[in-house]
Amino acid sequence: MILTVTLNPCIDHTAEVDRLLPGATNRVVSSRRDPSGKGINVSIVLRHLGAETLCLGVSRAENGGLLGAVLEQNRIPHDFYCAPGRLRVNLKLFDRSTGVMTECNEKGEVLPESCLNGFLELAERYLPSATLFVLSGSVPPGVPDTIYRMLGERAAACGVPTVLDASGPLLREGLRAAPVLIKPNLDELRETFGVEAATHREIVQVSRSLLEKTGVRVLCVSMGGDGAILVTKDEAWYSPGSPVAVRGVQGAGDSMVAGLCLGLLHGAGPRELLCGAVAAAQGSLEKPGTLLCEREDFDRIRPSIPAEPIPD
């Protein structure tokens, strides 16, 4: 069973416009409101792809019922610690003419220490039965930057490998628990570690240095429309993806994490791991709004995903 963690879930309000005009009145073509969160998205895609998953996290008393409803609708087993307050609301503006999403994300309300301790106790009850532990996304105010490190260390004590998708201090601290895989995007890689990697070879060099220093086994760098690079100690692969009509970008990175988790679960090699991750991401790019990759999307796209080795 793959456990995912979402400490700062949200309600995504996605609005589509034909062409986004800053400073002008924009007519909304379509809109939807979806309870969401990075770990939640990972669990939904894993469920779509046939993997057993359980979604853990922190919900809120005022509007958390929306979160439970969407998980039940997707038949995702879940257990959330209920804290005071309300789920944050994120505004997503999708420009159909460019395929670009503009995001306005709230930070969320403060999580009291007693509630964080309650969640930690909840997670510890499930860890012994997990095969993989996925830590992803932002955390609400009041939660320390060491939280993913703490959770990763507790998972390691149970013999459970961790996948980490975070940035900044959360990623730097989380690396100290030696996750098996991390998935920063290129901007996160540069900003978190203060590097200027630009070419594929430079990205591989920076990634290999991080692998040697941290004990991480796999590093996957997502690069938006430029594809993705996956690096291990001995191999490095690049995939540009395949042509796709982009209808929504929300959740593509989380879908990539789900694809990586599925590959790890099945013992995939580096090339297969990357191609499966890119296929899952592209399956979500084809979906409008916050809809995510389905099994039929993955099976259709996966055979067309190219990958090439990056020489040392």
N, C-alpha and C positions, 0 to 999 in steps of 0.2 A: 504493500500500500504506500502510495506517495502522499506525504503530508505537505500541505502548503500553508503558509502563514500570511495573513493580511492584517496588519496592526492599524492601518489607517484607511479603511474602506471609504467609499464615497458614493454619491449619486452623480453620474455623468449626464449632463443635459447637452445633447448634441443637436446642433442646428446646422442645416445645409443651406447654402446660398449659391446662386449661379455664379456670382463674382463678388468677392468681398471688397468693399470700398471703405477704407478707414476714414472716419470723420463724416460719413454720409449715412443716410438711412438705408439699411439693407433688408430686403424682403426675404423672409425665411421660406424656403421651398418645402422643407419637411423638418420635423424635429421629433426627438424621443428622449425619454428619461430612463436611465438604466442604473440600478445599483451595481457597483463595480469595485475594482481593486486589483492590483497586479496578481496577488496570489489567487484570488477568486478566478480571474481570467485563466491562469495556468490550470487550475483544477477543471474549469469548464472544458478547455481544449483537451486535456488529458482524458476526461470522460468521453468526449466526442471520439477520441482516437482509440477508445477501448481499454484504457488503463484504470486500475482501481485507485481512487484518490479520496482524501478526506481534507476538507477545508477548515482550517482553524483561524481564529482571529479575535478581534475586539469589535463588538457592535455597539450601538448607542440606543438608549432607552426611548428617545423621542420619535425616531423614524427608522429604527433598525428592522422593523417588520418587513420593510421593502426588501431588505437584504436577504432575509430568510425566505421570502417568497420567490425570488429569482433563483436561489439555489435549489429550492424544492422543485421549481419548474424544470430545471436542468437535471434533476435527480442527482444532485451532488450531496453526498453525506457531509455534514458540517457540525461544528460545535464552536460557538462564539461566546466569549465572556461579555456580558452586557454591562456597559459603563454608563454613567450619567451623560446627558447632553444629546447632541444630534450629529448625524453623519454629515460630513462636509459635502458641498455641492461644487462640481467642476463644470465650467462652461467650455464646450468644444464647438468651434466655428469651422465648418468644413467648406472650403472654396472649391466648387465643382470644376471651375475653369482651369485650376492649377493642380488640383489634387492635394492641396496643402491644408493641414489642420492647424488652427490657431487655438491654443489652450489657455484658459484662465483658471488656475487651480487654487482652491483654498487650502490653508495649512491644516485645518481641523482643530477641534477643541482640545484643551489640555487633558491628558490622561493621568489621573491621580496615581500615586505610587501603589496604593492598596489595590487598585484595579490591575496595574501591571503585574503585581505579584500574583493576583488571581489568575491572570492569563498564563503566567509561567507554570503554575501548578497544573493548569489545564493541559498545557503542552506536554508536560512530563508524564502525564497519564497515558498519552498516546504514543510517545516516542518508542517504547520497546517493541511495538508491533509494526513499525515503519520500515520500508526498504530504502526510502530516499526522503530527504527533508528539504523543502524549498523555501528559502527566505528571500522575499522580494518587496521592493517598493519603499515608499517613505514611511516615516513614523510620526505620530502626533506629538505636539509639544508636551514636554514632561517626560518623554522617554529618552534615556541616555543613548549616545552614539555607540555605546558598547553592546547594545541589545543583541545584535546579530552574532557578535562574538560569544556572548553568554549562551544564546540558544544553540549555536554551533558546537560549543564545548559540551553542552548537555547531550546533544545528539551523538557526538563522538564517544562520550562515556557509555552510550547504549550501543555503540558499534554501527551507527547510522550515518552514511555519508550525506553531506550537505551541498546543495546548489545555491549559489548566492547571486542575486541580481539587484545590485544597489550601486550607489555612487557616493563620492565624497567621504566624510568621516565614517559613515556606516559601512562602506566598502573597505576602507583602510583598516578599521578595527575588526571587521568580520573576517578579513584574511588571516588574522592571528589564530583563528580556529581551524585553519587549513581546510577550506571547503574543497570538494573534489572538482568543482567547475564553477567558473564565474563568467558572466555575460555582460560586460559593459558595452555601451555603444562607443563610437570613436571619440565623441566629445567628452564622454565620461572618463574614458581612458586617459585622454590628454589632461583634463582638468584635475582629476583625482590624484594623478601621479606626477604632474608637472612635466610632461614630455611633449615633444613636438613631432611625433611620428606622423609622416605623410604618405610615403610610399608603402607598398605592401611589405617590402623587405624590412623597412624600419618598424612597421607594426609588429612583424614577427620577432625582431630583435628585442623590442621593448617587452613583448609578451613572454618571450623565453626568459628574460631577466626576472620577471615577476614570478614565473613558475619556479625558478631556481631558489628564489628568496623565500617563498611562502609555502611550498609544498602542494600548491594547487596542481592538479594533473591536466586539466583542460581549460583553455581560455578561448572564448568565442567573442569576437568583436563584430558587432552589427554596425553597418554603415549606410543604413537607409537604402536609397535607390542604387547605391554602388555595391550592394551585396553584403557579404560577410566573410570573415576570415576565422578559421579555427586552428589553434596552435596547441601541440603537445610537446613533450620533451624531444621527440624524434621526428615529428611530422608537422607540416603546415600546409593548409589547403585554403583556396579561395573559390568562392562561388558568386557569380554575378546575378544568380537567380535566372528566371525565365521571364519573357514579356508578360505583363499582367495589366489589366485595366483596373487602376486603383479607384476604389469606391469609398474606402475608409481606412485610415491608418491606425486608429485607436485599437490597441490590443495586439498589434503585429509583433512587438517585442516580447510580449508575454506568450504569444503563440510559439515564438521561436524557443523560448525557455521550455515550453511543454514538449516541443519536438526533441530538444536536447535530452530532457528527462526520459522520454520514451526510448531514445537511442541508448542511453546509459542502462536503462532497465533491461534492454535486450542484448547488451554487450556489443553494440555496433562499434566498428573501427572509426578512426577520425574522419575519413571521407564520407562514409555513410551517416555518421553523426551530423556532419555539417549539412548534407543534402536533405536529410529529414527535417532539420531545424528550419532551413530556408523554405522548404515546401509548406510547413505548417504556418510560417509567417505569411507567405504569399496567399495561402488559403484564406487568411483573414483580411488581407489587403483587398481582395475581391468583394468582400462583404460591406454593405452600407453601415454607417454609424458604428456601433459597438458590437455588431454581430461578429462571431468568431469562427475559425476554421472547423469544418465538419469532416467526418471520415471520408466521405465521397470526394471532397475537395482535395484532401491529402493524397488519396490514392490516384486521382487524376493528374495532379501536378508533380508528384514525386518522381516519376520516370523521366520527366523533361528537365530536371534540375542538373545543370552541368557543374563540374568542379575540376580544378586543376591544381597540381602541387606548386608550392612556392619554393624555389630553390634556395639553399642556404647562401 
